[in-house]
Amino acid sequence: MQDLTKDILELVRRTSTDLPADVEKKLRESYAQEADGSAAQGALDTILQNVELARKNSTPICQDTGTPLFYVHYPEGMSTRKLKKMITDAVVEATKHNYLRPNSVNAITGKNTGNNSGDEHYPTIHFEEVDEDQPLTIDLMLKGGGCENVGIQYKLPNTNLGAGRDLAGVRKVVLDAVHQAQGKGCAPGVLGVAVGGDRGASYLASKETLLRQIGDENANPELDAMEKQITEEANGMGIGPMGFGGKTTVLDTKIKGLHRLPASYFVSVSYMCWAYRRRKMTVQNGEVIYE
Amino acid sequence: MKKLTLPISDDEIRALKVGEPVLLSGVMMTGRDAVHKWLNDRFIAKKVEPSEDDLAVYEAIKPILNGGIIYHCGPVVGGVETGDYKFIAAGPTTSIREEPYQADVMKLFNLKGVIGKGGMGPKTLQGCQDTPAVYFHAIGGAASLIAQRVEKVLGVHKLDFGVPEAMWVIQVKDFPVVVTMDSHGGSQHAIVEEESKAVLEDLLQK
């Protein structure tokens, strides 16, 4: 099997240091919308300068290089154990190169492993098998702790918010989540929302929705309309970049519906900071392509 | 833009108001979750008897923090293996986690401010008025840019806390911040929280 450790290291470097084009474009549009000379526009100006600098110098966009979340689609017959080894080795190597901060702390002893080695859940790797003739793809998302901390899970109905078990209820709790987050998750953020599932599946799916592109359309027209409505209403709250006040609080909203038990109705909100770091690599016939 | 050099005087702090952008220069120290808990448990709540090393570190940081600033930051640092340290990425971390400790830490050292992101709560706002001190907001995620304003890493304490949690003593030049909580009870965060709450209440009725 082809050794991809160096290629995965390059994926990590690109993800940590080079903000995707769709995110940067949206941030530039937001900058243009904020009032000239406002604190909101100043914050976005600094953000955009930083994005350019990080790309130029190949240094992390944000010092919190986050939880490394890998989503691997592997052709039938490929060893997931070997892939896992390559990924974990690449993560350790990336830490030596300072593309990643040593971010893995043993929760019981408090000790930082110093090199981002962890356990069976860190780094997080999701495997999904595809047909033998399909390429291997690896998506990487780096999700910082500040935005992860403002993520929240609701169970409906929620009496305090007047939220019932329907999309109208989903809208209410998601708006509440944005209000609770204020600037603490490094606004402007992107909302990944999952409706249904058990608690675990629901959070998992809320993160997977963040693999979508900014400004794309949800295949479900009802959810698409809800995504646009939530983004617009959230921006109406005026929290603004960094919580300074302003027009840009949420860059986009992504919603996914899951199946659920009759008894449970979870709504999980994963908040992604403006430093929305995700990259993809594709390997076919030995050739590696980065998107 | 206003420029301040550390150590900062009480008069300079009292003159700062919410919304004011400032460029900071001088020597400051990073400190986040582990540091605040360590300070609290050993020197404020005194739940744990400080070790000799704890006492030595405490004495070493006192002069830096008297009139000084703690920066809520867990940096990416180059040269950890050689000791030839360099800040590579160093944006602010979310400050609210230090809310239980911050006001006490301000008083303990005569801190003139903390730098972080996301703002802090009523206890810290009161601490800002009493000490006096202010909350300086840096731009979250602007890590490569801020690292360039760190001229020199002068030293590190408690590296065994891990790179992000250690106390890094740094010399900065024109570090860009905005005052979002002042020493007169003003808080931009409280204002935005309240105004956005009113909009949310309306939206929930729809």
Interface residues (C-beta under 8 A of the other chain):
Chain A: A39 G42 A43 T46 I47 Q49 N50 L53 A54 N57 T59 P60 I61 C62 Q63 D64 T65 N98 L100 R101 P102 N103 V105 G110 K111 N112 G114 G144 G145 G146 N149 L161 G162 K172 L175 D176 H179 Q182 G183 K184 C186 E233 G236 M237 G238 I239 G240 M242 G243 F244 G245 C273 W274 A275
Chain B: G19 P21 A34 C73 G74 P75 V76 V77 G78 I88 A89 A90 G91 T93 T94 I96 K117 G118 G119 H137 I139 G140 G141 A142 A143 S144 L145 I146 A147 Q148 F161 G162 V163 P164 E165 P176 V178 T180 Q188 H189 I191 V192 E193 E195 S196 K197 V199 L200 L203 L204
